[in-house]
Amino acid sequence: MKPKSNLLIILAFFSIYVIWGSTYLLNKVAVAELPPFFLASIRFTTAGLLIFIISKAMGKSLAITRKQFINAFIVGVLFLSFGNGIIVWALKYVDSGFAALEISAQPLVVLLLMWLLQGKRIKPMSLVGVGLGILGIFLLVGQKQIIAKEGTVLGMIMIFACMLSWAYGSLFVGKADLPKNFFVNTGYQMFTAGITLALASLTFGEKWIVPSEWGQPVQLSMVLLIIFGSIVAFTSFNYLLKTVSPDKVATSTYVNPIIALILGWYILDEQITLQSIIAAAVLLTGVYFINTTKTTLTIPRFSGKIKRRNKL
């Protein structure tokens, strides 16, 4: 492999590890000042428009069929409008590191949904992972000093609802007719999700605040979320899927919550308890068992694709 390719791979892994891991912190900072659906709407509408501009500059056609547009809209709602918008809302009540740990159980939810909706057999190793995952979640949410905070329980329940939305979306895109170019596909998902979130913001009567009135930390967080959290990290993710094995890309599942925990503790002074550390170890071990069965399942955040790779 060429040195240039090695450098790109290293930078891409840094993006999906650190940048995606930091989005919990960035959203937590921004939602302290901005209404959640308004915040998410600005992020995805802007990112979608920027992707369209970049795509045109690269000579990519934005033309898609009516069916592809409808499917991209549905995926955008499942992954971003509900899946991300509600997460941002929940961060008003739940610590960023805590939310990241709960979300790390996503492969478990996908596996269970495949079993319930598609009749997929769960392999013995995955069953061990499911058991450890459930134990990890129980340890995580069973901390009285954390769940005693106002709104925390509701926030945790809504995060789980988001995980169900992501899981169903992941199964939906496996058969959906979507734009062939992943960059264009992402642009449509983000832009339509941004418009949907704007409508949700208006429906719930959120106050829209012009960027000039945002505090400096919020302005910086939004720029980082749009450019790095949405565009750079997503592009890196899809680059890695084409360059290295999905198993290696799936390691972001384990790293993201650790990054989120450390940043939340260091920057926002969020509490990390011994039970949270034990829960993280048990939960991530369960996710590891699920991800290392004969069929590896990788869930892209915005690509609208599920990659399956059979091991030898």
ZISUL-V620746 format. One record per residue. RES is the residue in one small letter. OMEGA is omega as a letter, one per 30 degrees, with the letter a starting at -180 (999 if undefined). Layout:
# ZISUL-V620746
res: [RES	RES]
omega: [OMEGA	OMEGA]
This chain:
# ZISUL-V620746
res: [m	k	p	k	s	n	l	l	i	i	l	a	f	f	s	i	y	v	i	w	g	s	t	y	l	l	n	k	v	a	v	a	e	l	p	p	f	f	l	a	s	i	r	f	t	t	a	g	l	l	i	f	i	i	s	k	a	m	g	k	s	l	a	i	t	r	k	q	f	i	n	a	f	i	v	g	v	l	f	l	s	f	g	n	g	i	i	v	w	a	l	k	y	v	d	s	g	f	a	a	l	e	i	s	a	q	p	l	v	v	l	l	l	m	w	l	l	q	g	k	r	i	k	p	m	s	l	v	g	v	g	l	g	i	l	g	i	f	l	l	v	g	q	k	q	i	i	a	k	e	g	t	v	l	g	m	i	m	i	f	a	c	m	l	s	w	a	y	g	s	l	f	v	g	k	a	d	l	p	k	n	f	f	v	n	t	g	y	q	m	f	t	a	g	i	t	l	a	l	a	s	l	t	f	g	e	k	w	i	v	p	s	e	w	g	q	p	v	q	l	s	m	v	l	l	i	i	f	g	s	i	v	a	f	t	s	f	n	y	l	l	k	t	v	s	p	d	k	v	a	t	s	t	y	v	n	p	i	i	a	l	i	l	g	w	y	i	l	d	e	q	i	t	l	q	s	i	i	a	a	a	v	l	l	t	g	v	y	f	i	n	t	t	k	t	t	l	t	i	p	r	f	s	g	k	i	k	r	r	n	k	l]
omega: [a	l	l	l	l	a	l	l	l	l	l	l	l	a	a	l	a	a	l	l	a	a	l	l	a	l	l	l	a	a	l	a	a	l	a	a	l	l	a	l	l	a	a	l	l	a	l	l	l	l	l	l	l	l	l	l	l	l	l	l	l	a	l	l	l	l	l	l	l	a	l	l	l	l	l	l	a	a	a	a	l	a	l	a	l	l	l	l	a	a	l	a	a	l	a	l	l	l	a	l	l	a	l	l	a	l	l	a	l	a	l	l	l	l	a	a	a	l	l	l	l	a	a	l	l	l	l	l	l	l	l	l	l	l	l	l	l	l	a	a	a	a	a	a	l	a	l	l	a	l	a	a	l	l	l	l	a	l	l	l	l	l	l	l	l	a	l	l	l	l	a	a	l	a	a	l	a	l	a	a	a	a	l	l	l	l	l	l	a	a	a	l	l	l	l	l	l	l	l	l	l	a	a	l	l	l	l	a	a	a	a	l	l	l	a	l	l	l	l	l	a	l	l	l	a	a	a	a	a	a	a	a	l	l	l	a	a	l	a	l	l	a	a	a	l	l	a	l	a	l	l	l	a	a	a	a	l	l	a	l	a	a	l	l	a	a	a	l	l	a	l	a	l	l	l	l	l	l	l	a	a	a	a	l	l	l	l	l	l	a	a	l	a	l	a	a	l	a	l	a	a	a	a	l	l	l	l	a	l	l	l	999]
